[in-house]
Amino acid sequence: MATPARRTSKARKRLRRGHIKLTTPNLSLDPKTGEYTMPHHVSPSGFYKGRKVIKDNK
């Protein structure tokens, strides 16, 4: 098995890994309920595209 001839420096290693990071989720404000939801997902109150799609269990 091949082994590296030289040790990879910290700077070179960090340059290579610079794109690995956490991203914030895309949130959009629902105008009808005023809640933040992820795109193409049902809101916590059961609305999708301004329509009620999930009934309340009451």
DSSP file (Angstrom, degrees, kcal/mol; ACC not computed):
  #  RESIDUE AA STRUCTURE BP1 BP2  ACC     N-H-->O    O-->H-N    N-H-->O    O-->H-N    TCO  KAPPA ALPHA  PHI   PSI    X-CA   Y-CA   Z-CA
    1    1 A M              0   0    0      0, 0.0     2,-0.1     0, 0.0     0, 0.0   0.000 360.0 360.0 360.0 136.7    0.0    0.0    0.0
    2    2 A A        -     0   0    0      1,-0.0     0, 0.0     0, 0.0     0, 0.0  -0.423 360.0-160.3 -73.6 143.9    1.3    3.4   -0.9
    3    3 A T        -     0   0    0     -2,-0.1     2,-0.1     0, 0.0    -1,-0.0  -0.935  28.3 -99.4-121.8 147.9    2.2    5.9    1.8
    4    4 A P        -     0   0    0      0, 0.0     3,-0.1     0, 0.0     4,-0.0  -0.400  20.6-145.5 -67.7 140.9    2.6    9.6    1.5
    5    5 A A  S    S+     0   0    0      1,-0.1     2,-0.3    -2,-0.1     0, 0.0   0.834  83.7  28.7 -73.8 -32.7    6.1   10.9    1.1
    6    6 A R  S    S-     0   0    0      3,-0.0     2,-0.2    -3,-0.0    -1,-0.1  -0.937  88.7-106.1-129.7 152.2    5.4   14.1    3.0
    7    7 A R        -     0   0    0     -2,-0.3     2,-0.4     1,-0.1    -2,-0.0  -0.529  37.7-114.4 -73.8 140.1    3.0   15.0    5.7
    8    8 A T        -     0   0    0     -2,-0.2    -1,-0.1     1,-0.1     0, 0.0  -0.639  35.4-125.9 -75.4 126.6    0.0   17.1    4.6
    9    9 A S     >  -     0   0    0     -2,-0.4     4,-2.2     1,-0.1     5,-0.2  -0.227  15.4-114.3 -71.4 162.8    0.3   20.5    6.3
   10   10 A K  H  > S+     0   0    0      1,-0.2     4,-2.4     2,-0.2     5,-0.2   0.888 115.9  51.8 -63.6 -39.6   -2.5   22.0    8.4
   11   11 A A  H  > S+     0   0    0      2,-0.2     4,-2.1     1,-0.2    -1,-0.2   0.923 111.0  46.1 -65.5 -44.1   -3.0   24.8    5.9
   12   12 A R  H  > S+     0   0    0      1,-0.2     4,-1.7     2,-0.2    -1,-0.2   0.885 113.3  50.0 -67.1 -37.8   -3.2   22.5    2.9
   13   13 A K  H  X S+     0   0    0     -4,-2.2     4,-1.5     1,-0.2    -1,-0.2   0.903 111.9  47.7 -65.6 -41.4   -5.6   20.2    4.8
   14   14 A R  H  < S+     0   0    0     -4,-2.4    -2,-0.2     1,-0.2    -1,-0.2   0.831 107.8  55.7 -71.8 -31.9   -7.8   23.1    5.8
   15   15 A L  H >< S+     0   0    0     -4,-2.1     3,-0.9     1,-0.2    -1,-0.2   0.901 109.1  47.9 -63.4 -39.9   -7.8   24.6    2.2
   16   16 A R  H 3< S+     0   0    0     -4,-1.7     3,-0.4     1,-0.2    -2,-0.2   0.849 115.4  44.1 -69.5 -33.6   -9.1   21.3    1.0
   17   17 A R  T >< S+     0   0    0     -4,-1.5     3,-1.3     1,-0.2    -1,-0.2   0.255  80.8 107.3 -95.8  12.7  -11.8   21.1    3.7
   18   18 A G  T <  S+     0   0    0     -3,-0.9    -1,-0.2     1,-0.3    -2,-0.1   0.750  75.2  54.6 -65.0 -24.9  -12.9   24.7    3.4
   19   19 A H  T 3  S+     0   0    0     -3,-0.4     2,-0.9    -4,-0.2    -1,-0.3   0.553  82.9  97.3 -87.6  -6.9  -16.2   23.9    1.6
   20   20 A I    <   +     0   0    0     -3,-1.3     2,-0.3    -4,-0.0    -3,-0.0  -0.728  56.7 122.7 -86.0 107.2  -17.4   21.5    4.4
   21   21 A K        -     0   0    0     -2,-0.9     2,-0.2     0, 0.0    -2,-0.0  -0.968  63.0 -90.3-156.4 166.7  -19.7   23.5    6.6
   22   22 A L        -     0   0    0     -2,-0.3     2,-0.4     1,-0.0    -2,-0.0  -0.596  37.1-152.3 -81.9 145.5  -23.2   23.7    8.0
   23   23 A T        -     0   0    0     -2,-0.2    -1,-0.0     0, 0.0     0, 0.0  -0.905  17.4-115.6-117.6 149.5  -25.8   25.5    6.0
   24   24 A T        -     0   0    0     -2,-0.4     2,-0.1     1,-0.1     3,-0.0  -0.595  38.6-106.8 -79.6 143.2  -28.9   27.3    7.4
   25   25 A P        -     0   0    0      0, 0.0     2,-0.6     0, 0.0    -1,-0.1  -0.409  31.9-110.3 -70.5 146.6  -32.2   25.8    6.3
   26   26 A N        -     0   0    0     -2,-0.1     2,-0.4    13,-0.1     0, 0.0  -0.670  42.9-176.6 -77.3 118.5  -34.3   27.7    3.7
   27   27 A L        -     0   0    0     -2,-0.6     2,-0.4    11,-0.2    11,-0.2  -0.933  10.0-167.1-119.2 141.6  -37.3   29.1    5.4
   28   28 A S  E     -A   37   0A   0      9,-2.9     9,-2.7    -2,-0.4     2,-0.5  -0.959  24.9-117.5-126.4 148.3  -40.2   31.0    3.9
   29   29 A L  E     -A   36   0A   0     -2,-0.4     7,-0.2     7,-0.2     3,-0.0  -0.727  22.0-137.0 -87.3 123.6  -42.9   32.9    5.7
   30   30 A D     >  -     0   0    0      5,-3.1     4,-2.5    -2,-0.5     5,-0.3  -0.706   9.8-153.9 -79.2 119.3  -46.4   31.6    5.1
   31   31 A P  T  4 S+     0   0    0      0, 0.0    -1,-0.2     0, 0.0    -2,-0.0   0.799  88.9  50.4 -68.7 -26.7  -48.6   34.7    4.5
   32   32 A K  T  4 S+     0   0    0      1,-0.1    -2,-0.0     3,-0.1    -3,-0.0   0.924 126.4  20.4 -77.7 -44.5  -51.8   33.0    5.7
   33   33 A T  T  4 S-     0   0    0      2,-0.2    -1,-0.1    14,-0.0     3,-0.1   0.694  93.1-130.6 -98.3 -21.6  -50.6   31.6    9.1
   34   34 A G     <  +     0   0    0     -4,-2.5     2,-0.3     1,-0.3    -5,-0.0   0.656  63.4 130.9  78.8  15.4  -47.6   33.8    9.7
   35   35 A E        -     0   0    0     -5,-0.3    -5,-3.1    -6,-0.0     2,-0.5  -0.697  61.5-117.2-100.8 153.6  -45.4   30.8   10.4
   36   36 A Y  E     +A   29   0A   0     -2,-0.3     2,-0.3    -7,-0.2    -7,-0.2  -0.780  41.2 172.9 -87.4 130.4  -42.0   29.9    9.0
   37   37 A T  E     -A   28   0A   0     -9,-2.7    -9,-2.9    -2,-0.5     6,-0.1  -0.934  35.3-107.4-134.4 157.7  -42.0   26.7    6.9
   38   38 A M    >   -     0   0    0     -2,-0.3     3,-1.3   -11,-0.2   -11,-0.2  -0.607  52.3 -91.7 -79.0 146.7  -39.6   24.9    4.7
   39   39 A P  T 3  S+     0   0    0      0, 0.0    -1,-0.1     0, 0.0     3,-0.1  -0.311 109.9  13.2 -60.6 141.4  -40.4   25.1    1.0
   40   40 A H  T 3  S+     0   0    0      1,-0.2     2,-0.3    -3,-0.1     8,-0.0   0.738 107.2 109.3  64.1  26.9  -42.6   22.2   -0.3
   41   41 A H  S <  S-     0   0    0     -3,-1.3     2,-0.3     6,-0.0    -1,-0.2  -0.927  74.2-107.4-127.6 154.8  -43.4   21.1    3.3
   42   42 A V        -     0   0    0     -2,-0.3     6,-0.2     6,-0.1    -4,-0.2  -0.598  38.8-117.4 -78.3 139.7  -46.6   21.3    5.3
   43   43 A S    >   -     0   0    0      4,-2.7     3,-2.0    -2,-0.3    -6,-0.1  -0.303  28.4-104.1 -72.3 162.4  -46.6   23.9    8.1
   44   44 A P  T 3  S+     0   0    0      0, 0.0    -1,-0.1     0, 0.0    -2,-0.1   0.771 122.6  54.9 -60.0 -24.9  -47.0   22.8   11.7
   45   45 A S  T 3  S-     0   0    0      2,-0.1     9,-0.1    11,-0.0    -2,-0.0   0.466 124.5-101.2 -89.0   0.1  -50.6   24.0   11.7
   46   46 A G  S <  S+     0   0    0     -3,-2.0     7,-2.8     1,-0.3     8,-1.3   0.641  74.8 135.9  97.7  15.7  -51.4   21.8    8.6
   47   47 A F  E     +B   52   0B   0      5,-0.2    -4,-2.7     6,-0.2     2,-0.3  -0.765  26.2 179.8-100.4 144.3  -51.4   24.4    5.8
   48   48 A Y  E >  S-B   51   0B   0      3,-2.8     3,-1.6    -2,-0.3    -6,-0.1  -0.954  74.8 -13.0-142.3 122.3  -49.8   23.9    2.4
   49   49 A K  T 3  S-     0   0    0     -2,-0.3     3,-0.1     1,-0.3    -7,-0.0   0.850 129.5 -53.6  54.2  38.9  -49.9   26.5   -0.3
   50   50 A G  T 3  S+     0   0    0      1,-0.2     2,-0.3     0, 0.0    -1,-0.3   0.453 118.1 106.2  81.6   0.6  -52.5   28.5    1.6
   51   51 A R  E <  S-B   48   0B   0     -3,-1.6    -3,-2.8    -5,-0.0     2,-0.6  -0.877  75.1-116.7-114.5 147.3  -54.9   25.5    1.9
   52   52 A K  E     +B   47   0B   0     -2,-0.3    -5,-0.2    -5,-0.2    -6,-0.1  -0.718  40.3 164.4 -79.6 116.8  -55.7   23.4    5.0
   53   53 A V        +     0   0    0     -7,-2.8     2,-0.5    -2,-0.6    -6,-0.2   0.587  58.0  56.6-112.0 -15.4  -54.5   19.8    4.1
   54   54 A I  S    S-     0   0    0     -8,-1.3    -1,-0.2    -9,-0.1     2,-0.1  -0.979  78.9-133.3-121.8 128.4  -54.4   18.2    7.5
   55   55 A K        -     0   0    0     -2,-0.5     2,-0.3     1,-0.1    -2,-0.0  -0.408  25.3-109.0 -74.9 152.5  -57.4   18.0    9.8
   56   56 A D        -     0   0    0     -2,-0.1     2,-1.1     1,-0.1    -1,-0.1  -0.593  20.0-133.4 -77.3 143.1  -57.2   18.9   13.4
   57   57 A N              0   0    0     -2,-0.3    -1,-0.1     1,-0.2    -2,-0.0  -0.479 360.0 360.0 -94.0  62.0  -57.6   16.0   15.8
   58   58 A K              0   0    0     -2,-1.1    -1,-0.2     0, 0.0    -2,-0.0   0.349 360.0 360.0-124.9 360.0  -60.0   17.7   18.1
